[in-house]
Amino acid sequence: MRSAFLWSFASNYLEVIIRIVSVVVLARLLTPTEIGTFAIAGAIFAVAQMFRDMGLSSYLIKEEHLTDEKKSGALFVSWFICISLSFIIYCSSDSIGKYYSNAEIGEILNIFCINLLLIPIGILEQSHLRRKLDFKRLAGITVLSQSVHLTIAIFFAYKECGALSLAYASLAATTTTIIMVKILVPSRQLHLPIMRHAKLVLPFVFRVGGANILNSSNEQGQPIIVGKLLKEDAVAILDKGLAAIMMLDQFVFNAIQRVLVPLFSELKRERKNVQSTYLTIVCVVTCIAWPFLVYLGYHAEIVVLVLFGKQWIGAIALIPFLCTAFAIATISRYVSELLTSTGLESQLLRISIVVTAVRLTTLILVASFGLVAIVMSLVVVELFKFVITSFYINKYLNISPYDILTACSKSFIVMLFCLVPLIPFHLLNWDSSSLIVVVLHSLLVCGVWLTSLYLTKHPLLQMLLSLTGSQRLVPRD
């Protein structure tokens, strides 16, 4: 388990570095128009991506008795979805290009169609690696494919292929991934997509896929509603506020999320205690998120100015409320993975339906009152989501709200410790707009955070020390 998390984090950070290099280099080789062209095609393709996987990967990972028939059924569903989506996109690509008065958008979408048709080729092998928690090989595949993406994008951009260079890079990355999984996971048996076996997979696909689509509609629906009831600049300001919060996802939570379905599934297959592992993960992520969010909310002004510039000062007032909403959301951040892994897909779908309905209805009701009202409503929605998810995991997994709050108690104490350095900073009225002052203050808070981990004997410290073999440093009771 420790190795899986370690390699997942390593892969995640290397991806971020490659992505940063890609943005910096390609920003000098491509024009804003060319990047915008690819962004439009990517946004259209993202709609198709909502339907692409439909939970098939999760099914192949969590299924306790994964027979050849179930693999063939999953393969058939994957091919059916990808071929159908490719056909729809290919037939509409010219019309989409004409609608935007940009034929290049249609060409990019046609390349994306090839991408879609390649994905089912490696779905069994990739799922096998995740099922076995072999994140070392997955990390190697991911880093190699991202490196190929960067190399191809730079090559074709230098050859003045414009927006198509990014599409070629995406196709090259997908091809690299498939070649590598085929090499690293040689199959001893050929699995063919068989239609009659699809019935073994479809119930899971409809439930988990439906939940995934609803969750994606939450993300996609927010800018659409805000843009309609307010203005375009309101969408951009809200997006910048969310971007500051999403740094946690990019640097921490995404790496953890990749491991959880395979981890919970393996624990369930081995009849081990999934509940205690889940509560430990809640304890760990809240310990990381809560102090960060408190600090981010307090220094919202300097964060916005440094990251985005003075034109985005409208996002400053939103960040404290967004931090509060995200802090609440962190507690139930991985309920979806827990329910998927433990065979509670129907309950996951019910939660997604109710939360989506409440979120979008609330957004429509409060959007006309402005952005502050919107982010305040997000706090209420996340509280509601916490209540309903707590009800279901208590009923079906015997994880009570008291268990969850107990798991978060040490993280809460750590957060209180991290508030201490803010007191003199506030009372002495230090210049919060000075980057040097804020950096020094950040280092002080980090020191207090590490000290509080030691004093509270927090599980996060134990996990960090176990990676270095220094568990003896943890104080004994």
C-alpha positions as CSV (number, residue, x, y, z in Angstrom):
1,M,0.0,0.0,0.0
2,R,2.8,2.4,0.9
3,S,4.5,1.7,-2.3
4,A,1.4,2.4,-4.3
5,F,0.9,5.8,-2.7
6,L,4.5,6.7,-3.1
7,W,4.6,5.9,-6.8
8,S,1.2,7.6,-7.4
9,F,2.6,10.8,-5.8
10,A,5.8,10.5,-7.8
11,S,3.9,10.1,-11.0
12,N,1.6,13.0,-10.1
13,Y,4.4,15.4,-9.4
14,L,6.4,14.4,-12.5
15,E,3.2,15.0,-14.6
16,V,2.8,18.4,-13.1
17,I,6.4,19.3,-13.9
18,I,6.1,18.1,-17.5
19,R,2.8,20.0,-17.9
20,I,4.5,23.2,-16.6
21,V,7.3,22.8,-19.1
22,S,4.8,22.1,-21.9
23,V,2.8,25.3,-21.1
24,V,5.9,27.4,-20.9
25,V,7.5,26.1,-24.2
26,L,4.3,25.9,-26.2
27,A,3.2,29.3,-25.2
28,R,6.2,30.6,-27.2
29,L,5.6,28.3,-30.2
30,L,1.8,28.6,-30.6
31,T,-0.3,31.7,-30.9
32,P,-3.3,32.4,-28.5
33,T,-5.6,31.7,-31.4
34,E,-4.1,28.3,-32.0
35,I,-4.2,27.4,-28.3
36,G,-7.8,28.7,-28.2
37,T,-8.7,26.5,-31.2
38,F,-7.5,23.4,-29.4
39,A,-9.3,24.5,-26.2
40,I,-12.6,24.7,-28.0
41,A,-12.2,21.3,-29.6
42,G,-11.0,19.9,-26.2
43,A,-14.1,21.3,-24.5
44,I,-16.4,19.6,-27.0
45,F,-14.5,16.4,-26.7
46,A,-14.8,16.6,-22.9
47,V,-18.5,16.1,-23.2
48,A,-17.9,12.8,-25.0
49,Q,-15.3,11.9,-22.4
50,M,-18.1,12.0,-19.8
51,F,-19.6,8.9,-21.4
52,R,-16.3,7.1,-22.4
53,D,-15.4,5.0,-19.4
54,M,-18.8,4.8,-17.6
55,G,-17.1,3.0,-14.7
56,L,-15.7,0.1,-16.7
57,S,-12.2,0.5,-15.2
58,S,-13.6,0.5,-11.7
59,Y,-15.6,-2.6,-12.5
60,L,-12.5,-4.4,-13.8
61,I,-10.6,-3.4,-10.6
62,K,-13.2,-4.0,-7.9
63,E,-15.0,-7.2,-9.3
64,E,-14.2,-10.0,-6.8
65,H,-14.5,-12.9,-9.3
66,L,-13.3,-11.4,-12.6
67,T,-14.0,-14.2,-15.0
68,D,-13.1,-14.3,-18.7
69,E,-16.8,-13.8,-19.5
70,K,-16.9,-10.5,-17.5
71,K,-13.7,-9.3,-19.2
72,S,-15.3,-10.0,-22.6
73,G,-18.5,-8.2,-21.5
74,A,-16.5,-5.2,-20.3
75,L,-14.5,-5.2,-23.5
76,F,-17.7,-5.2,-25.6
77,V,-19.2,-2.3,-23.7
78,S,-16.0,-0.3,-24.0
79,W,-15.8,-0.9,-27.8
80,F,-19.5,-0.1,-28.2
81,I,-19.2,3.2,-26.4
82,C,-16.0,4.3,-28.0
83,I,-17.1,3.4,-31.6
84,S,-20.5,5.1,-31.0
85,L,-18.9,8.3,-29.7
86,S,-16.3,8.3,-32.5
87,F,-19.0,7.9,-35.1
88,I,-21.1,10.8,-33.6
89,I,-18.1,13.1,-33.3
90,Y,-16.8,12.2,-36.8
91,C,-20.2,12.8,-38.4
92,S,-20.6,16.2,-36.7
93,S,-17.0,17.4,-36.9
94,D,-17.5,19.3,-40.2
95,S,-20.6,21.0,-38.9
96,I,-18.9,22.0,-35.7
97,G,-16.0,23.4,-37.7
98,K,-18.4,25.5,-39.8
99,Y,-20.3,26.7,-36.7
100,Y,-17.1,28.1,-35.3
101,S,-15.9,29.2,-38.8
102,N,-12.8,27.2,-38.1
103,A,-12.2,24.0,-40.1
104,E,-9.2,23.2,-37.9
105,I,-11.6,22.4,-35.0
106,G,-13.2,19.7,-37.1
107,E,-9.8,18.2,-38.0
108,I,-8.8,18.1,-34.3
109,L,-12.0,16.3,-33.5
110,N,-11.3,13.7,-36.2
111,I,-8.0,13.0,-34.6
112,F,-9.7,12.7,-31.2
113,C,-11.9,10.0,-32.8
114,I,-8.8,7.9,-33.5
115,N,-7.9,8.4,-29.9
116,L,-11.2,7.1,-28.7
117,L,-10.9,4.0,-30.9
118,L,-7.5,3.2,-29.4
119,I,-8.6,3.3,-25.8
120,P,-10.4,-0.1,-25.5
121,I,-7.2,-1.9,-26.8
122,G,-5.5,-1.3,-23.5
123,I,-8.3,-1.2,-21.0
124,L,-7.9,-4.7,-19.6
125,E,-4.1,-4.3,-19.1
126,Q,-4.3,-0.9,-17.5
127,S,-7.1,-2.1,-15.2
128,H,-5.0,-5.2,-14.3
129,L,-2.0,-3.0,-13.2
130,R,-4.3,-0.9,-11.0
131,R,-6.0,-4.0,-9.6
132,K,-2.6,-5.3,-8.6
133,L,-1.7,-1.9,-7.1
134,D,1.3,-1.9,-9.5
135,F,1.7,1.9,-9.5
136,K,5.4,1.7,-10.2
137,R,4.7,0.4,-13.7
138,L,1.8,2.8,-14.1
139,A,4.0,5.7,-13.1
140,G,6.6,4.7,-15.7
141,I,3.9,4.5,-18.4
142,T,2.4,7.8,-17.4
143,V,5.6,9.7,-17.3
144,L,6.8,8.2,-20.6
145,S,3.5,9.0,-22.4
146,Q,3.5,12.6,-21.1
147,S,7.1,13.0,-22.2
148,V,6.1,11.7,-25.7
149,H,3.2,14.2,-25.6
150,L,5.5,17.1,-24.8
151,T,8.1,16.0,-27.5
152,I,5.6,15.6,-30.3
153,A,3.8,18.8,-29.4
154,I,7.0,20.8,-29.5
155,F,8.1,19.1,-32.8
156,F,4.9,19.8,-34.7
157,A,4.5,23.3,-33.2
158,Y,8.0,24.1,-34.4
159,K,7.0,22.8,-37.8
160,E,4.2,25.4,-37.7
161,C,1.3,22.8,-37.5
162,G,-0.6,25.1,-35.2
163,A,-3.4,23.7,-33.0
164,L,-3.1,20.3,-34.8
165,S,0.3,19.8,-33.1
166,L,-1.5,19.3,-29.7
167,A,-3.9,16.9,-31.3
168,Y,-1.0,14.8,-32.8
169,A,0.7,14.9,-29.4
170,S,-2.5,13.6,-27.7
171,L,-2.7,10.7,-30.2
172,A,1.0,9.9,-29.7
173,A,0.6,9.8,-25.9
174,T,-2.4,7.4,-26.2
175,T,-0.5,5.2,-28.6
176,T,2.5,5.1,-26.3
177,T,0.4,4.1,-23.3
178,I,-1.2,1.2,-25.2
179,I,2.2,-0.1,-26.5
180,M,3.7,0.1,-23.0
181,V,0.8,-1.7,-21.2
182,K,0.9,-4.4,-23.9
183,I,4.6,-4.9,-23.3
184,L,4.4,-4.8,-19.5
185,V,1.3,-6.9,-19.2
186,P,1.5,-9.6,-21.8
187,S,-1.8,-11.4,-22.1
188,R,-1.7,-15.2,-22.2
189,Q,-5.3,-15.3,-23.5
190,L,-7.0,-13.4,-26.2
191,H,-10.2,-11.7,-24.9
192,L,-12.8,-10.8,-27.6
193,P,-15.7,-8.4,-27.1
194,I,-18.8,-10.7,-26.8
195,M,-22.2,-9.1,-26.7
196,R,-24.0,-11.7,-24.7
197,H,-21.6,-11.2,-21.8
198,A,-22.3,-7.5,-21.7
199,K,-25.3,-8.1,-19.4
200,L,-22.9,-9.1,-16.7
201,V,-21.4,-5.6,-16.7
202,L,-24.2,-3.2,-17.7
203,P,-25.9,-2.9,-14.2
204,F,-22.6,-1.7,-12.7
205,V,-22.0,0.6,-15.7
206,F,-25.4,2.3,-15.6
207,R,-25.1,3.0,-11.9
208,V,-21.5,4.1,-11.6
209,G,-21.4,5.7,-15.1
210,G,-24.6,7.6,-14.2
211,A,-23.1,8.8,-11.0
212,N,-19.9,10.0,-12.9
213,I,-22.0,11.8,-15.5
214,L,-24.0,13.6,-12.8
215,N,-20.8,14.6,-11.0
216,S,-19.3,15.9,-14.2
217,S,-22.6,17.8,-14.9
218,N,-22.1,19.6,-11.6
219,E,-18.7,20.9,-12.8
220,Q,-19.9,21.7,-16.3
221,G,-23.3,23.2,-15.2
222,Q,-21.9,25.8,-12.8
223,P,-20.2,28.0,-15.4
224,I,-23.2,27.6,-17.8
225,I,-25.7,28.8,-15.2
226,V,-23.4,31.6,-13.8
227,G,-22.7,32.8,-17.3
228,K,-26.4,32.9,-18.2
229,L,-27.6,34.6,-15.0
230,L,-24.6,36.9,-14.5
231,K,-21.9,37.8,-17.0
232,E,-18.9,36.1,-18.6
233,D,-16.5,38.0,-16.3
234,A,-18.3,36.5,-13.3
235,V,-17.6,33.0,-14.7
236,A,-13.9,33.9,-15.1
237,I,-13.6,35.3,-11.5
238,L,-15.3,32.3,-10.0
239,D,-13.0,30.0,-12.0
240,K,-9.9,31.8,-10.7
241,G,-11.2,31.5,-7.1
242,L,-11.7,27.8,-7.6
243,A,-8.3,27.4,-9.3
244,A,-6.5,28.6,-6.1
245,I,-8.4,25.9,-4.2
246,M,-7.8,23.2,-6.8
247,M,-4.1,23.3,-6.1
248,L,-4.8,20.7,-3.4
249,D,-6.3,18.4,-6.0
250,Q,-3.4,18.8,-8.4
251,F,-0.7,18.2,-5.8
252,V,-2.3,15.8,-3.3
253,F,-5.8,14.5,-3.7
254,N,-5.6,13.3,-7.3
255,A,-2.6,11.1,-6.4
256,I,-4.5,9.6,-3.4
257,Q,-7.6,9.1,-5.5
258,R,-5.9,6.9,-8.1
259,V,-5.0,4.3,-5.4
260,L,-8.2,4.1,-3.5
261,V,-10.5,2.0,-5.7
262,P,-7.8,-0.7,-6.1
263,L,-6.9,-0.5,-2.4
264,F,-10.4,-0.7,-1.1
265,S,-11.3,-3.5,-3.5
266,E,-8.3,-5.5,-2.5
267,L,-9.1,-5.1,1.2
268,K,-12.7,-6.2,0.5
269,R,-11.5,-9.3,-1.5
270,E,-9.2,-10.2,1.4
271,R,-12.0,-9.7,3.9
272,K,-10.0,-7.0,5.7
273,N,-11.3,-3.9,7.4
274,V,-12.2,-1.3,4.8
275,Q,-13.8,1.0,7.3
276,S,-10.7,1.6,9.4
277,T,-8.6,2.3,6.3
278,Y,-11.2,4.7,5.0
279,L,-11.3,6.6,8.4
280,T,-7.5,6.8,8.4
281,I,-7.5,8.3,4.9
282,V,-10.1,10.9,6.0
283,C,-7.9,11.7,9.0
284,V,-4.8,12.2,6.7
285,V,-6.5,14.3,4.0
286,T,-8.2,16.6,6.5
287,C,-4.9,17.1,8.2
288,I,-3.4,18.3,4.9
289,A,-6.4,20.2,3.7
290,W,-7.6,22.1,6.7
291,P,-4.4,24.0,7.7
292,F,-3.8,24.8,4.0
293,L,-7.3,26.1,3.5
294,V,-7.2,28.2,6.7
295,Y,-3.9,29.8,5.5
296,L,-5.1,30.2,2.0
297,G,-8.3,31.9,3.1
298,Y,-6.3,34.3,5.4
299,H,-3.8,35.2,2.6
300,A,-6.3,35.2,-0.2
301,E,-5.2,38.7,-1.4
302,I,-1.5,37.9,-1.9
303,V,-2.3,34.5,-3.5
304,V,-4.6,36.0,-6.1
305,L,-2.2,38.9,-6.9
306,V,0.8,36.6,-7.3
307,L,-0.9,33.8,-9.2
308,F,-3.3,35.7,-11.4
309,G,-2.6,39.5,-11.2
310,K,-4.5,42.6,-10.2
311,Q,-7.3,42.2,-12.7
312,W,-8.6,39.2,-10.7
313,I,-9.0,41.0,-7.3
314,G,-12.8,40.2,-7.5
315,A,-11.8,36.6,-6.6
316,I,-10.3,37.6,-3.2
317,A,-13.7,37.9,-1.4
318,L,-14.7,34.5,-2.7
319,I,-11.8,32.4,-1.5
320,P,-12.6,32.3,2.3
321,F,-16.1,30.9,1.5
322,L,-14.7,28.5,-1.1
323,C,-12.1,27.3,1.5
324,T,-14.9,26.7,4.0
325,A,-16.9,24.7,1.4
326,F,-13.8,22.7,0.4
327,A,-12.9,22.0,4.0
328,I,-16.3,20.4,4.5
329,A,-16.1,18.5,1.2
330,T,-12.8,17.1,2.2
331,I,-14.4,14.9,4.8
332,S,-16.5,13.0,2.2
333,R,-14.0,13.5,-0.6
334,Y,-13.5,9.8,-1.2
335,V,-17.0,8.4,-0.5
336,S,-17.5,7.7,-4.2
337,E,-14.4,5.4,-4.3
338,L,-15.5,3.7,-1.0
339,L,-19.0,2.9,-2.3
340,T,-17.8,1.8,-5.7
341,S,-15.3,-0.6,-4.2
342,T,-17.7,-2.1,-1.7
343,G,-20.5,-3.0,-4.1
344,L,-22.8,0.0,-3.2
345,E,-23.1,1.5,-6.6
346,S,-26.9,2.0,-6.3
347,Q,-26.4,4.0,-3.2
348,L,-23.7,6.1,-5.0
349,L,-26.1,6.8,-7.8
350,R,-28.8,7.9,-5.3
351,I,-26.4,10.3,-3.6
352,S,-25.3,11.7,-6.9
353,I,-28.9,12.3,-8.1
354,V,-29.9,14.1,-4.9
355,V,-26.7,16.2,-4.5
356,T,-26.8,17.2,-8.2
357,A,-30.4,18.3,-8.0
358,V,-29.8,20.3,-4.8
359,R,-26.6,21.8,-6.1
360,L,-28.0,23.0,-9.4
361,T,-31.3,24.1,-8.0
362,T,-29.5,26.1,-5.3
363,L,-27.2,27.7,-7.8
364,I,-30.1,28.8,-10.0
365,L,-31.9,30.3,-7.0
366,V,-29.0,32.3,-5.7
367,A,-27.0,33.1,-8.9
368,S,-28.8,36.4,-9.5
369,F,-27.6,37.7,-6.1
370,G,-24.0,37.6,-7.1
371,L,-20.8,35.6,-6.7
372,V,-20.6,35.9,-2.9
373,A,-24.1,34.5,-2.6
374,I,-23.1,31.6,-4.9
375,V,-20.0,30.6,-2.9
376,M,-21.9,30.9,0.4
377,S,-24.5,28.5,-1.0
378,L,-21.7,26.1,-1.8
379,V,-21.0,25.9,1.9
380,V,-24.6,24.9,2.5
381,V,-24.6,22.3,-0.3
382,E,-21.4,20.7,1.0
383,L,-23.0,20.5,4.5
384,F,-26.0,18.8,2.9
385,K,-23.7,16.4,1.0
386,F,-21.9,15.5,4.2
387,V,-25.1,14.7,5.9
388,I,-26.5,12.5,3.2
389,T,-23.2,10.6,2.6
390,S,-22.9,10.1,6.3
391,F,-26.4,8.6,6.4
392,Y,-25.6,6.1,3.7
393,I,-22.1,4.9,4.9
394,N,-23.6,4.6,8.4
395,K,-26.5,2.5,7.2
396,Y,-24.5,0.2,4.8
397,L,-20.9,0.2,6.1
398,N,-21.5,0.9,9.8
399,I,-19.3,4.1,9.7
400,S,-21.2,6.5,12.0
401,P,-20.9,10.3,12.0
402,Y,-19.2,9.9,15.4
403,D,-16.5,7.7,13.8
404,I,-15.9,10.3,11.1
405,L,-15.7,13.2,13.5
406,T,-13.4,11.2,15.8
407,A,-11.2,10.5,12.8
408,C,-11.0,14.2,12.1
409,S,-10.4,15.2,15.7
410,K,-6.6,15.2,15.6
411,S,-6.7,17.1,12.3
412,F,-8.8,19.7,13.9
413,I,-6.3,20.1,16.7
414,V,-3.5,20.4,14.1
415,M,-5.5,23.1,12.4
416,L,-5.9,25.0,15.7
417,F,-2.1,24.8,16.2
418,C,-1.6,26.3,12.8
419,L,-3.9,29.2,13.7
420,V,-1.4,30.3,16.4
421,P,1.1,31.9,13.9
422,L,-1.7,33.9,12.4
423,I,-2.4,35.7,15.7
424,P,0.8,37.8,15.9
425,F,0.7,38.3,12.1
426,H,-2.8,39.9,12.5
427,L,-2.2,41.8,15.8
428,L,1.1,43.3,14.6
429,N,-0.5,44.3,11.3
430,W,2.4,42.9,9.2
431,D,2.3,43.7,5.5
432,S,0.2,40.8,4.1
433,S,0.9,42.2,0.5
434,S,4.6,41.6,0.9
435,L,5.6,38.4,-0.8
436,I,8.7,38.0,1.4
437,V,6.7,38.5,4.6
438,V,4.1,35.9,3.5
439,V,6.8,33.4,2.5
440,L,8.5,33.7,5.9
441,H,5.2,33.3,7.6
442,S,4.5,30.3,5.5
443,L,7.7,28.6,6.6
444,L,6.7,29.3,10.2
445,V,3.3,27.8,9.7
446,C,4.9,24.7,8.1
447,G,7.1,24.3,11.2
448,V,4.2,24.6,13.5
449,W,2.3,22.1,11.4
450,L,5.1,19.5,11.6
451,T,5.4,20.1,15.3
452,S,1.7,19.6,15.8
453,L,1.8,16.3,13.9
454,Y,4.4,15.1,16.4
455,L,2.6,16.3,19.5
456,T,-0.8,14.8,18.5
457,K,0.9,11.6,17.2
458,H,-1.1,12.1,14.0
459,P,-1.4,9.1,11.6
460,L,0.0,11.3,8.8
461,L,3.3,11.6,10.6
462,Q,3.4,7.8,11.2
463,M,2.8,7.3,7.4
464,L,5.5,9.8,6.4
465,L,8.0,8.3,8.8
466,S,7.2,4.7,7.8
467,L,8.4,5.6,4.3
468,T,11.8,6.5,5.7
469,G,11.9,3.7,8.3
470,S,12.0,6.2,11.1
471,Q,8.8,5.2,13.0
472,R,10.8,5.3,16.3
473,L,10.6,9.1,16.2
474,V,6.8,9.0,16.8
475,P,6.2,9.6,20.6
476,R,4.8,6.7,22.5
477,D,1.7,6.8,24.6
